[in-house]
Amino acid sequence: MTRIFLSLSVLLVLTGCSSSQTWGWYVVNPMTASGWVNIKFLISGMGDTILISLIAATISILLGLLVALPGLSDKRGWRIVNRVYVELVRSIPLLPMLFWVFYGLPLIFRSMGLDIPIDPFWGAIITLALSDSAFTAEIYRAGIQSIAKGQAEAAQTVGLNYAQTMRYVILPQAIRRILPPLANQFIYIVKMSAFASVIGMQELTRRANELVVTEYRPLEIYTLLILEYLVLVLIISAGVRWLERRMGSDER
């Protein structure tokens, strides 16, 4: 990570010192008053990005588990419900789903006699959670099915019911196995949260877009935006690797 930031810093310094009129790194130069103001303006959107991602990921993990369980049922009807939800949700691009949730759901609520407005914050969370839940459900299903059937049979032998078997025997083992792909989905949510900018959410990408309109330096500003997302993803990756070691998910 240190090498990455060192290389990027050298690149920015060299391009900033160039006599070419192509570059305009002064807009994000922390050594100048205006550059520092711009940097603080961009970074101020990171809190909303992180908050949206955390809430959406939490909802997605819970919803994904609820969707995955019918897919493991012996009853064909429940499996059909699972397949319909998964195939429908993951076939819808994120941006149209975001527009549908933000503009469409309030109309549906009003047709039902309910006045439930959806602001950009919750519109982004609902969309990200729904979109990711289908992928999370498939991760859960694969992880649960990877546990030997003898584990469930042994649990039933000692008197555990289905819910107790899943809670105390199957899920603890499955979660250790699915932690890496769940972490990938969280990173996916963090990156896809950028779409919230199109409905007015003041997160990282929205702040960058607003700054581009005033400064007219898209290359430099979007470069800093990419670095912000890079830092977030690297921190998440480091945290997940630590958690994997704590849970033993990285054992070979």
CORKARA-V52451 format. One line per field, one symbol per residue. psi: psi as a letter, one per 20 degrees, with the letter a starting at -180 (. if undefined). Layout:
# CORKARA-V52451
psi: ???
This chain:
# CORKARA-V52451
psi: hghghgghggghgghhiqiqjhqlihhkoiiqghghggghgghiihghgggggggggggggghhghhhghijqiphghhggggggghggiipqgghhggggghgghggghhjjpnnqorhghggggggggghhghhghggggggiipphhghhhghhjjpagghggghggghhhhhhjgghhhhhghggggiihiihijjpmaghgggghhhhhhkmhggghghgghghggghhgggghghghghhijijq.
